[in-house]
Amino acid sequence: MKKLIVNGKIITMDISHPSAEAVLFEGERIIAVGNSSNLKSTYSVNNKDIFDAKGAVIVPGFIDAHNHYTLMGVQKFELDLGGIFNREMILNRIHEEHLKLDPNLPLIGINYEVDHIPKEHHIYKFDLQKAAPNRIIQISDRSSHMSVTTDQTLQVAEINLDPKECLQCMVPCNLKIAGFTGEICGLANSALHHYVQKGLRNPETLKSAWKYASSIAAEHGVTSIHAIVTEEEMKGLIYYKDILPIDLKIYTETKNVKAVKAAGLKQIGGCGAVMVDGDSGPFTAAFLEPYTERPETSGLLYYSDEELEDFVWEVHSAGLQLALHCVGDAASQQVLNAVEAVQNRSGRKIRHRIEHFEFGTKEQMDKVKRLGMCLSIQPNFNHFWNHTTYIEQLGISRAMRADPIQTIVKKGIPMGFGSDCAVTPCDPLLTISSAVNHSLPDERISPTNALYFHTIGSAYIGMEEKDKGSITPGKFADMVFLDADPTEVDSSEIKDIPVKMTIAKGHVIYSQ
């Protein structure tokens, strides 16, 4: 059945036809874009098949190019501590949750604002033991790279802190400090996260979580997600994804290339089990130079050079696209060196991705472009942790390199925008606002460019530019109706523009 949308301000993101007042689609695909009267007569559209947009601004469906889809969904079962900066209020919330939660379930807290709370007011293991006695518990910061737990939890999870890892990066997860505080990071934190989340990974809970994640995405105008999931979740999501309203491109956090290939996927990677380094907060992001605050460490690489090149070679030889988490410049350099070596051996290029690239150098950007790679960037990081966050830790010079969005644009490197949800919200208008209002004026980009990277750009890095990213005949009928034009309102208002309707593959999946 044909549908003609009229009386809208359509921003197509198609350079051959950048604006229009009407769009015609049939089934999942767009047929034509242009003048409403011409489309109506040319395609013999009945009045009953005409939809009045009532002046809404219509843009292509947003594509979230880096989203921990299951974690986004299981938030409904977790304790959100975001926006709470008072120690006693945090502990009261934990205690209240403990009292109402089934004693057999773990208590999982997320978005602990540790970066914005003075160190003397941090939450430690003895606080958790008092607030939630005899409870399996993990309280994670916004990045999920650091958490607080108890001795009981570590014992039940059979996690022993590795002195070699801790002494190498000199972070708070070394045995002496972690034994006192309960603050852990690195591989121990990842192992604990996997353990406590197991209780939320039964089939019914996962289905509920995935539906919840889709509803959040649809409310914010998202029609496609690059869904980063574990190998255990992969098979279930492949089976279930076709009945979800959001289109998912699954990136599996595993080194099991054969399993991903057998599942019929054409991409692999993300964070978790395949990440190259950690995060700057717990001093596990890997840098070429030592941390200013802790000059005894430069962070931690999770692969040797040989291990990483072997993994890249296996993925590349299988014809899969690889996405790898890199925060520090040493991690990005290690990935670029591995991809270059593999390309030289194989004689071909694949559109591999670096996720985050938060402190990439200009020289590394040149190499990204030369190797035919692309970048998955999260502007929201600058909203929640602007460049001043890193001055004490990294020094002014590196802090001024944080989230180099405009520099990447000037270099002409393919780039897409993602949320890294549940680290930051799945909210493209917030993401666009974050890129436009970057804390470093030289790294701000125009609203039109920001819109491009959350649509066309994200489609490209997901190798879906033929089907998604613009309101163009032949592409999927993925559209978002907005209450105002993000390219025209004051930059401070972009994040607050209401989403009126979301259409994915010709179906209304959200309406106010």
Secondary structure, DSSP 8 states (H G I E B T S, - for coil): -EEEEES-EEE---TTS-EESEEEEETTEEEEEE-HHHHHHHTT--GGGEEE-TT-EEEE-EEEEEE-HHHHHHGGGSEE-TT---HHHHHHHHHHHHHHS-TTS-EEEEEE-GGGS-GGG---HHHHHHHSTT--EEEEETTSSEEEE-HHHHHHTT----HHHHHHHT-TTSHHHHHHH-EEEHHHHHHHHHHHHGGG-SHHHHHHHHHHHHHHHHHTTEEEEEEEEEHHHHHHHHHHGGGSSSEEEEEEE-S-HHHHHHTT-SEEEESGGG-SS--TTTT-S--SS--SS-TT-----SS-HHHHHHHHHHHHHTT-EEEEEE-SHHHHHHHHHHHHHHHHHHS-----EEEE-TT--HHHHHHHHHTT-EEEE-THHHHHS-GGGGHHHH-HHHHTTSS-HHHHHHHT--EEE---BTSS-S-HHHHHHHHHT-SSGGG---HHHHHHHTTHHHHHHTT-TTTSSS--TTSB--EEEESS-TTTS-GGGGGG--EEEEEETTEEEEE-
